[in-house]
Amino acid sequence: MAPEFNNRIRQVSFLLIVTALAIIVFKQLYIFFPGFLGALTLYILCRRYYFHLTEKRKWNKSLTAILFMVLFMACIVAPVYLALQMVFQKVTGIMDNPEQVNQAIAAISRQLREWTGQDLLTKEATADMGKKAAGFIPAILNSSAMMLGNLLMILFLAYFMFKNGRSMERTIDDFIPLKHKNIDLLADETCGMVRANALGIPLISLIQGLVALLGYWVVGIEDFVLLGLITGFCAFFPVIGTALIWLPLVIFLFSKGESGKAIGLAAYSVTVIGNIDYVARITFLQKVGNVHPVITILGLIAGLKLFGFWGFIFGPLLISYLMLLVRIYKNEFSGSRSEPVKTTE
């Protein structure tokens, strides 16, 4: 009895030491955690094609990994960088001309006061919004070094993930203390959610942004391209995201006396921009995985605080994992054979 007890004490002590060291290492490298998540996303999205090229077509592993990273830079990083540059340049120009912004806010405030009888946009609230907006751009620019560091980390880690993918997956399988069928459930859920969030949600946002851009152009709004881009970014938040852009535009058009354009844009936004999300989900988005909007919203709230930009992908995955792990626990320890909770539809 005593040797067994001593062995358990040694085992627990060893696990505590390993856990403490893991926490220390994670705390020191947390700044690069988004880079790890980005590399994992790239690996999950491309692993099937990579193994097809290297194992069936006998392509060189190192060169194929480099090819995938070059495609990642050309197809994702470069367009996002150009879009952000366009937005930042325009926003910087607006910040240099605050009088124009103040006039627009004053016009919207007058219109809201006329409709509601309440002064919703007071001078104090407007000034506070201006201070926050003025501090937002420098904060983004100051984080550029961190973003560059995480981009390099993505490329560095993705290279070795691709090159040593099979052995890495076997090692992970050995470390996870679950039955093989539950490990497969975790793997399937991870791949499905990553594909759905890394491909499906950006695809919906792109479609909504383009549809919104078309509507802004038809109505005759200035800077319709910029506003379409911003609408696409806001569309990452389902249900309410696009309204954060088109609703103020409608109010602004009413304040200028352009009621016809305002009514037209409102009708277009509600019927077309708002419903394109639903249409996309029930058609081709089913092929990559359709995440329920409730899971997306809750996941974004948690994920953006934890992971930054990559919270768009791994935030909903956290919610799905919570539901899945509860069911796996029942399968592992209670003998239940029920199917795992489905978090997509």
C-alpha positions as CSV (number, residue, x, y, z in Angstrom):
1,M,0.0,0.0,0.0
2,A,2.8,2.4,1.0
3,P,4.8,1.9,-2.3
4,E,1.6,2.6,-4.3
5,F,0.9,5.7,-2.2
6,N,4.4,7.0,-2.7
7,N,4.2,6.3,-6.4
8,R,1.1,8.4,-6.6
9,I,2.7,11.2,-4.6
10,R,5.7,11.2,-7.0
11,Q,3.3,11.2,-10.0
12,V,1.3,14.1,-8.7
13,S,4.4,16.1,-7.8
14,F,5.8,15.5,-11.3
15,L,2.6,16.6,-12.9
16,L,2.6,19.8,-10.8
17,I,6.1,20.6,-11.8
18,V,5.3,20.0,-15.5
19,T,2.1,22.1,-15.2
20,A,4.0,25.0,-13.4
21,L,6.7,25.0,-16.1
22,A,4.0,24.9,-18.9
23,I,2.3,27.9,-17.2
24,I,5.6,29.9,-17.0
25,V,6.4,29.1,-20.7
26,F,2.9,30.0,-21.9
27,K,2.9,33.2,-19.9
28,Q,6.2,34.3,-21.4
29,L,5.2,33.4,-25.0
30,Y,1.5,34.4,-24.8
31,I,2.2,37.4,-27.0
32,F,2.9,35.0,-29.8
33,F,-0.2,32.8,-29.1
34,P,-2.2,34.4,-32.0
35,G,0.6,33.3,-34.3
36,F,0.3,29.8,-33.1
37,L,-3.4,29.8,-33.7
38,G,-2.9,31.3,-37.2
39,A,-0.4,28.5,-38.0
40,L,-2.8,25.9,-36.7
41,T,-5.6,27.4,-38.9
42,L,-3.4,27.4,-42.0
43,Y,-2.4,23.8,-41.3
44,I,-6.0,22.5,-40.8
45,L,-7.2,24.3,-43.9
46,C,-4.4,23.0,-46.1
47,R,-3.2,19.7,-44.6
48,R,-5.3,17.5,-47.0
49,Y,-3.9,19.2,-50.1
50,Y,-0.4,19.2,-48.6
51,F,-0.4,15.4,-47.9
52,H,-1.9,14.8,-51.3
53,L,0.9,16.6,-53.0
54,T,3.7,15.2,-50.9
55,E,2.5,11.6,-50.3
56,K,0.7,10.8,-53.6
57,R,2.5,13.1,-56.0
58,K,5.8,12.8,-54.2
59,W,6.5,16.6,-54.1
60,N,9.3,17.8,-51.9
61,K,8.0,18.5,-48.4
62,S,10.0,21.6,-47.7
63,L,9.3,23.3,-51.1
64,T,5.6,22.4,-50.8
65,A,5.4,23.9,-47.4
66,I,7.0,27.1,-48.7
67,L,4.6,27.1,-51.6
68,F,1.6,27.1,-49.3
69,M,3.0,29.9,-47.2
70,V,3.7,32.0,-50.4
71,L,0.0,31.4,-51.4
72,F,-1.1,32.4,-47.9
73,M,0.8,35.7,-48.2
74,A,-0.5,36.4,-51.7
75,C,-4.1,35.4,-51.2
76,I,-4.8,36.5,-47.7
77,V,-2.2,38.7,-46.1
78,A,-1.7,41.0,-49.1
79,P,-5.4,41.8,-49.8
80,V,-6.1,42.3,-46.1
81,Y,-3.1,44.6,-45.8
82,L,-4.2,46.7,-48.8
83,A,-7.8,46.9,-47.5
84,L,-6.6,48.0,-44.0
85,Q,-4.2,50.6,-45.6
86,M,-7.1,52.0,-47.5
87,V,-9.3,52.2,-44.4
88,F,-6.5,53.7,-42.3
89,Q,-5.6,56.4,-44.8
90,K,-9.2,57.5,-45.2
91,V,-9.8,57.5,-41.4
92,T,-6.6,59.4,-40.9
93,G,-7.8,62.0,-43.4
94,I,-11.1,62.3,-41.6
95,M,-9.4,62.7,-38.3
96,D,-7.3,65.6,-39.8
97,N,-10.6,67.3,-40.7
98,P,-12.7,67.0,-37.5
99,E,-15.1,69.8,-38.6
100,Q,-16.6,67.5,-41.2
101,V,-17.1,64.8,-38.7
102,N,-18.7,67.1,-36.2
103,Q,-21.1,68.4,-38.8
104,A,-22.2,64.9,-39.7
105,I,-22.7,64.0,-36.0
106,A,-24.6,67.2,-35.4
107,A,-26.9,66.4,-38.3
108,I,-27.6,62.9,-37.1
109,S,-28.2,64.2,-33.6
110,R,-30.7,66.7,-34.8
111,Q,-32.6,64.0,-36.7
112,L,-32.6,61.7,-33.7
113,R,-33.9,64.5,-31.5
114,E,-36.6,65.2,-34.0
115,W,-37.7,61.6,-34.0
116,T,-37.4,60.8,-30.3
117,G,-37.6,64.1,-28.6
118,Q,-34.4,63.1,-26.7
119,D,-30.9,64.4,-27.1
120,L,-29.2,61.1,-27.6
121,L,-25.9,62.4,-28.9
122,T,-25.0,65.1,-26.4
123,K,-21.8,67.2,-26.7
124,E,-20.2,65.3,-23.9
125,A,-21.0,61.9,-25.5
126,T,-19.7,63.2,-28.9
127,A,-16.5,64.5,-27.3
128,D,-15.9,61.2,-25.6
129,M,-16.5,59.3,-28.8
130,G,-14.0,61.6,-30.5
131,K,-11.3,61.0,-27.9
132,K,-11.8,57.3,-28.2
133,A,-11.6,57.4,-32.0
134,A,-8.5,59.6,-31.8
135,G,-6.8,57.1,-29.6
136,F,-7.8,54.1,-31.6
137,I,-5.6,54.8,-34.6
138,P,-2.4,55.2,-32.7
139,A,-3.2,52.0,-30.7
140,I,-3.6,50.1,-34.0
141,L,-0.4,51.5,-35.4
142,N,1.5,50.8,-32.2
143,S,0.4,47.1,-32.5
144,S,1.9,46.8,-36.0
145,A,5.2,45.4,-34.6
146,M,3.2,42.7,-32.7
147,M,1.2,41.9,-35.8
148,L,4.4,41.5,-37.8
149,G,5.9,39.3,-35.1
150,N,2.8,37.1,-35.1
151,L,2.9,36.9,-38.9
152,L,6.5,35.7,-38.8
153,M,5.5,33.2,-36.1
154,I,2.7,31.9,-38.4
155,L,5.1,31.3,-41.2
156,F,7.7,29.7,-38.9
157,L,5.3,27.3,-37.1
158,A,3.3,26.5,-40.2
159,Y,6.5,25.4,-42.1
160,F,7.3,22.8,-39.4
161,M,3.7,21.8,-38.9
162,F,3.5,20.9,-42.6
163,K,6.8,19.2,-42.8
164,N,6.3,17.1,-39.7
165,G,2.5,16.9,-39.9
166,R,2.1,13.1,-39.6
167,S,4.4,12.7,-36.6
168,M,2.9,15.8,-34.9
169,E,-0.6,14.3,-35.2
170,R,0.5,10.9,-33.8
171,T,2.2,12.6,-30.9
172,I,-1.0,14.6,-30.1
173,D,-3.0,11.4,-30.3
174,D,-0.7,9.8,-27.8
175,F,-0.9,12.7,-25.3
176,I,-4.7,13.1,-25.3
177,P,-6.1,10.8,-22.5
178,L,-9.2,9.8,-24.3
179,K,-10.6,6.9,-26.3
180,H,-9.7,6.9,-29.9
181,K,-13.3,7.4,-31.0
182,N,-13.5,10.6,-28.8
183,I,-10.2,11.8,-30.1
184,D,-11.6,11.4,-33.6
185,L,-14.7,13.5,-32.5
186,L,-12.4,16.2,-31.2
187,A,-10.4,16.2,-34.4
188,D,-13.5,16.3,-36.6
189,E,-15.1,19.1,-34.5
190,T,-11.9,21.1,-34.6
191,C,-11.5,20.8,-38.4
192,G,-15.1,21.5,-39.0
193,M,-15.3,24.6,-36.8
194,V,-12.0,26.0,-38.1
195,R,-13.1,25.6,-41.7
196,A,-16.5,27.1,-40.9
197,N,-15.1,30.1,-39.2
198,A,-12.0,30.6,-41.3
199,L,-13.8,30.2,-44.6
200,G,-17.5,30.4,-44.0
201,I,-17.8,33.6,-41.9
202,P,-15.3,35.6,-43.9
203,L,-17.1,34.5,-47.1
204,I,-20.5,35.7,-45.7
205,S,-18.8,39.0,-44.7
206,L,-17.3,39.4,-48.1
207,I,-20.7,38.8,-49.8
208,Q,-22.5,41.2,-47.4
209,G,-19.8,43.8,-47.9
210,L,-20.1,43.6,-51.7
211,V,-23.9,43.7,-51.6
212,A,-23.7,46.7,-49.3
213,L,-21.2,48.4,-51.6
214,L,-23.6,48.0,-54.5
215,G,-26.4,49.6,-52.5
216,Y,-24.3,52.5,-51.4
217,W,-23.2,53.1,-55.0
218,V,-26.8,53.0,-56.3
219,V,-27.9,55.5,-53.6
220,G,-25.0,57.8,-54.4
221,I,-23.2,57.8,-51.1
222,E,-19.6,59.1,-51.2
223,D,-16.8,56.7,-50.4
224,F,-19.1,53.8,-51.1
225,V,-16.1,51.5,-51.6
226,L,-14.7,52.3,-48.1
227,L,-18.0,52.0,-46.5
228,G,-18.6,48.7,-48.2
229,L,-15.3,47.4,-46.8
230,I,-16.2,48.6,-43.3
231,T,-19.6,47.0,-43.6
232,G,-17.9,43.7,-44.6
233,F,-15.7,43.9,-41.5
234,C,-18.7,44.6,-39.3
235,A,-20.5,41.7,-40.9
236,F,-18.3,39.3,-38.9
237,F,-20.8,40.0,-36.1
238,P,-23.9,38.2,-37.3
239,V,-27.4,39.8,-37.2
240,I,-26.4,43.2,-36.0
241,G,-23.0,43.8,-37.6
242,T,-24.0,45.5,-40.9
243,A,-26.6,47.7,-39.2
244,L,-23.8,49.5,-37.4
245,I,-22.9,51.1,-40.7
246,W,-26.1,51.3,-42.8
247,L,-28.3,52.6,-40.0
248,P,-26.3,55.7,-39.3
249,L,-26.1,56.3,-43.1
250,V,-29.9,56.1,-43.3
251,I,-30.3,58.6,-40.4
252,F,-27.7,60.9,-42.0
253,L,-29.6,60.9,-45.3
254,F,-32.8,61.8,-43.5
255,S,-31.0,64.6,-41.8
256,K,-29.9,66.0,-45.1
257,G,-33.5,66.0,-46.4
258,E,-32.8,63.1,-48.8
259,S,-35.8,61.0,-47.6
260,G,-36.1,59.1,-50.8
261,K,-32.5,57.8,-50.7
262,A,-32.8,57.1,-47.0
263,I,-36.0,55.0,-47.4
264,G,-34.5,53.2,-50.4
265,L,-31.2,52.4,-48.5
266,A,-33.2,51.3,-45.5
267,A,-35.4,49.0,-47.5
268,Y,-32.4,47.6,-49.4
269,S,-30.4,47.0,-46.3
270,V,-33.2,45.2,-44.4
271,T,-34.4,43.1,-47.3
272,V,-31.1,42.4,-49.1
273,I,-28.1,43.0,-46.9
274,G,-29.8,41.5,-43.9
275,N,-31.1,38.4,-45.6
276,I,-28.0,37.6,-47.7
277,D,-26.6,36.1,-44.5
278,Y,-29.5,33.6,-44.3
279,V,-29.3,32.8,-48.0
280,A,-25.6,32.1,-47.8
281,R,-26.0,29.8,-44.8
282,I,-28.7,27.6,-46.4
283,T,-26.9,27.3,-49.8
284,F,-23.2,26.9,-50.4
285,L,-22.1,27.6,-46.9
286,Q,-23.4,24.2,-45.8
287,K,-20.5,22.7,-47.7
288,V,-17.8,24.2,-45.4
289,G,-19.8,24.1,-42.2
290,N,-22.6,26.4,-41.0
291,V,-22.0,27.7,-37.4
292,H,-25.1,28.7,-35.5
293,P,-25.3,32.5,-35.0
294,V,-25.7,32.2,-31.3
295,I,-22.4,30.2,-31.0
296,T,-20.7,32.8,-33.3
297,I,-21.8,35.8,-31.2
298,L,-21.0,34.2,-27.8
299,G,-17.7,32.8,-29.2
300,L,-16.7,36.3,-30.6
301,I,-17.4,37.9,-27.2
302,A,-15.1,35.4,-25.5
303,G,-12.6,34.9,-28.3
304,L,-11.7,38.5,-29.2
305,K,-10.7,39.2,-25.6
306,L,-8.6,36.0,-25.3
307,F,-7.1,35.7,-28.8
308,G,-7.4,39.0,-30.5
309,F,-8.1,38.8,-34.3
310,W,-7.9,35.0,-34.2
311,G,-10.8,35.0,-31.8
312,F,-13.1,35.2,-34.9
313,I,-12.1,31.6,-35.5
314,F,-11.3,30.1,-32.2
315,G,-13.8,31.9,-30.0
316,P,-16.8,29.9,-31.4
317,L,-14.6,26.8,-31.2
318,L,-14.4,27.3,-27.4
319,I,-18.1,27.3,-27.1
320,S,-18.3,24.2,-29.3
321,Y,-15.6,22.5,-27.3
322,L,-17.5,23.2,-24.1
323,M,-20.6,21.4,-25.4
324,L,-18.6,18.6,-27.0
325,L,-16.4,17.9,-23.9
326,V,-19.5,17.5,-21.7
327,R,-20.8,14.8,-24.1
328,I,-17.3,13.2,-24.3
329,Y,-17.1,13.1,-20.5
330,K,-20.4,11.2,-20.5
331,N,-19.1,8.8,-23.1
332,E,-15.8,8.2,-21.3
333,F,-17.0,7.8,-17.7
334,S,-20.8,7.0,-17.7
335,G,-21.0,4.5,-20.5
336,S,-23.4,6.6,-22.6
337,R,-23.3,6.0,-26.3
338,S,-25.2,9.1,-27.3
339,E,-24.0,11.0,-30.3
340,P,-22.0,14.2,-29.7
341,V,-23.7,17.6,-29.5
342,K,-24.0,19.2,-33.0
343,T,-23.0,22.8,-32.9
344,T,-23.5,23.5,-36.6
345,E,-26.5,23.4,-38.7
